[in-house]
Amino acid sequence: MTRPLSLRVRVAGVALFAAAVVTANLGPISELVSFARANATASHILLVPVISLALLFQSRREILANVSTGWATAAPLLICALAAAIIGRRGSISESTLGLQIAAIVLALIGGFAVGLGTRALRIARFPLLFLVFAVPIPTPVVDAITLFLKKGSADAVAALFSMTGTPFHQEEFVFALPGTIIEIADACSGIRSSIALMLTVLLVGHLYLKARWTKVVLIAAVLPIAVLKNGVRIVTLSLLAIHVDPSFLTGQLHHEGGFVFFIVGLLLLVPVFALLVHLETRGLSVYEMTKPNAMEWSGYEN
């Protein structure tokens, strides 16, 4: 009877610690919610804690079967959390200080988990716990850099697709002169919001359905070119509809609220990649196994 009681105490302790951390940081959390509602590139933040909790609940039996001690792992996390909280609370709340405060909350939650349930349990729960990192607002310079990269990639994709469809155009960086209209790939047209959603979806799919590390990496790596292609398809589709059907397609609902439609397009483009990786895992193949020398050949050389 002692062990189950001890386990219940550990779980209750972790839950109480998490509740205390959240309660002590209601101000920054409220600011984070407001920030996520006001910024299109941060809307995913509201879903991150829900997804992390769902994944932890899904793995609860394996986690609780591997409870141990974890002070050595927890101490650096809690120290970093305290430092980030102190620095983040200096002065008024801005985007940078908010990021530090939310990072402090995430580190504290992971550290508390390690204290209560130990290093082995932390290793099993690492994905849902690390997924909380996506609740930290992405710094503006990073968002700007990603946006510029996506705009450049989208411009190249748009030029290629216009050429493939036989549409005459003149390009000057992000501006395309088309028959009867001119379009510009603005920051809002970079597709960064749907690209972030696509990346998070792929991370979850890889975690849930792929086993080998290399297949997960390949799936994640496939997101970038497909995100660029998907955005190019979106821009070209709207442009061709505006040219051949109705100019209002460039200003209408599909332009402003059609991101989800093309997000689905991106997912469909990833399906063959995912299916191939599942097939390779099912056959028991890996990059190492496909390239390593035969063991008997090596033993022959040694002899």
N, C-alpha and C positions, 0 to 999 in steps of 0.2 A: 504493500500500500504506500510505502514511502516514495517510491519512484514516481507514480502517477501524480501524487500530491506535489512533489518537487517540480514536475513538469508543468502542472497547472500554475504554480507560483511563478515560474519563469515566464510563461506566456502572459500571465496577468501583469507581471512587472514590465514586460516589453510594451504591452498595451497602455499601461498607465504612464510610462515614460513618453510614449508617442503622443498621448493625449496632452501631457504637460507641455511638451515642445510646441505642439500646435496652439494650445491655449496661450502660451507665453508670446506667441508670434502672430496673434490675430491681426495686428496692424499691417505688417508686411504681407500677410496672406491676402488681406482685403485689397491692398494695393495691387497685388499680383493679379487678382481676379479682374479688377478694373482695367489693368494694363492689357490682359488677354482679350477682354471684350472690345477694347478700343483699337487693337492692332491686329491686322489680318494675319501677319506672320507669326503671331503668338496665340492664335485661337486654339491650337492643339493643347496648350498648357492645361486647360480645364479638364481634359480627358486623361491626362497622364496619371494622376493619383488613383483614379478609378481603375485604370488598366493594371497598374502595379498591384493594387489590393486584390483584384481578380486573379492575377497570376500567382500571388502568394497563397491565396485560398486554394487554388488548384493544386499547388505543390505542398500543401500543409502536412500531409502524412509523411512524406519523405523528409521534410524539414524537421518535424518533431521526432522522427526516428533517429536523427543524427545530432542531437543536442550535445554540446560540449562546453568547454570554457573558451573565452575569447578576449581576455583583457589585453593581450599583446597586440591583437588586431584592432581592438576598439580604441585604445588609448590615443594613437595618432589621429584617428578620425575625430574623436571628441575634442582634442586639442585644436585641430584645424577648424572645427566647427565653431569653437569658442573665439578663435582669432578672427574668423570671417565675420562673426556676429558683432564683435567689438568694432572692427573697422567699418562694417556696413552701417552701424548705428551712429556714426559720426556725421553730424550735420543733418540737413533735410533729406528726405527720400528722393532720390533721382533714379534714373534707369540703372546706373552702375552700382549704386549702393543697394538698390532693390535686388539686383542679381547676387550680390554678396550675401545679403540676408537670406535669400531663398536657398543659396548654396549651403549656408550654415545650417539651415533646417534639414536639408537632405543629408548632409554629413552627420548631423546629430542623430537622425533617425536610423541611419545605417550603423552608426556606432552603438546606439542603444540596442539594436538588434543583436550585434555581435556580443555585447556584454551579457544579455539575457540568454541567448540561445547558442552562442559559441561560433567558432571558426568553421566547423564542418557544416553547420546549418547555414551559415552565411555564404559558403561556397555554393550550396545548392540553390540558395535564394538570390544569387548575385544578379541574375538578369532582371527580375522585377524590381530589385532595390536600385540597381544602376539605371533602370529605365526612368527613375525619378529625376535623374539629371536633366531630362528634357523639360522638366517644370521650371528650370532656371532660364530666365529670358536670354535669348541670344544677343550678345552685344551688337550695337548698331553698326560698328565698322565691319563686323563679320557678316551681318545681314547685307550691307552694301556691297561687300566683295562677292558674296554668293549671287546677289541680284545681277551684278555686272557680268559675272561669268555666264549666268543663265541667259542674259540678254544677248551676249555675243554668240553663244551656242545656238540660240533660237534664231538669230539673224542668219546664220549659216544654213540652218535647216530650212528656213523660209525660202531663202534664195534657191536652194536645191529643189525644193518642192514646186516652186513657181516654174523653174526650168523644166521639171518633169511633166508638169501639166500644160506646158506651152504658153504660159501666161507672160506677156511682155512686161518687163519691169526695169526700172532704173534704181539702183541702190546707192545710198550714201550713208554708210555706217548703219544706223538703226532706222533710217527713213527709206521707205519704198514708194516710188512713184508708179502707180498702176493705171490702167485705162479708166479714166473718169474719177479717180480718187487717189489720195495719198495717205499712207498709213505710217505710223511710227511705233516702234516697239518701246514703250515707256516702261518705267520701273514696275508699274502695276500690271504690265503685260508679261513680266518675266516668268510668271508661273511658279514663283518661289513658294507660295502657300500650298499649292497642290503638290509641289515637289517634296516639301517637308512631310505632308500627309502620306505621300507615296513611300518615302523613306521609313517612316514609323510603321506603316503597314507591313512593309517588307521585313523589317526587323522582327516584328511579331510573328509573321509567317515562318521566317527562318528559325526562330526559337522554338516554335510549336511543332514544326513538321520536318525540319532537317536535323540530322544528327552530327555530321562531320563539320569540323570548323571550316574546311576549305570550301564546302558547298555554300555555307552561309556567307562567306566572304565574296564568292562569285555572285551570289544573288544580290547582295548589297551593292557590289560594283556595277551591276547591270542597271541600277536605278538611274544613275546620272545620264548616260546616253539616252535612255528611254524617256526620262523626264524632259530632256531637250527636244527629242523627236516629237513627243506628245504635245509640247507647247508650240512647236512649229506647225504641226497638223492643225492645232486650234486656230492659230493666226491665219493660216492659208485658207482654212475652211470658211472662217468668217469673212475673209477678204473676197473669196470667190462668190460667196452668197451675196455679198454687197454689190459686186460687179454685175452678176448675172441674174439676180432675183430682186433684191431690194436693198438700197443703201442703208436702211435703218438697222441692218444686221450688225453694223459697226458701232452702233450706239444703243442697241436694244438689250433685252433681258438675257439672251444667250451670251452676249459679250460680257455683261457685268456679273451674271450669276450662273454662267454655264461651266464654271470650273469643275464642278462635280462630274459633269458629263465626260469631260476630257480626263479627269482623274480615273474614271472607269476605263477609258481608252488606254491609259497608261498601265493599269492593272492587267488588262487583256493582253497587252504587248509583253508583259512579264510572265504570263502563263506558260508559254513554250519553254522559257528559260527554267522556270520552276519545275516543270514536268521533266525536263531533261536531267536536272540535278537529282530529283527523286528517283528517276530511273537508274542513274549511276549509283546512287546509294543502295538501291534495292539489289543491284548486281554485286554489291560489295566492292566497288572500285573506288580508288582514291588517286589523287595525283601522284602520291608517293608510290603506290602499288603499280601504277601504270608506267612508271619510269625507272624504278629501282632495278639493278642487275639481279639476275637469277642467283639465289643463294648457293646452288650447287656449283655455278660457275666460279663464284668467289672462293668456295672451298677448294676448287681445283687449282686456282692460282696460288692459294696458300701452300698447297702441297708441292 
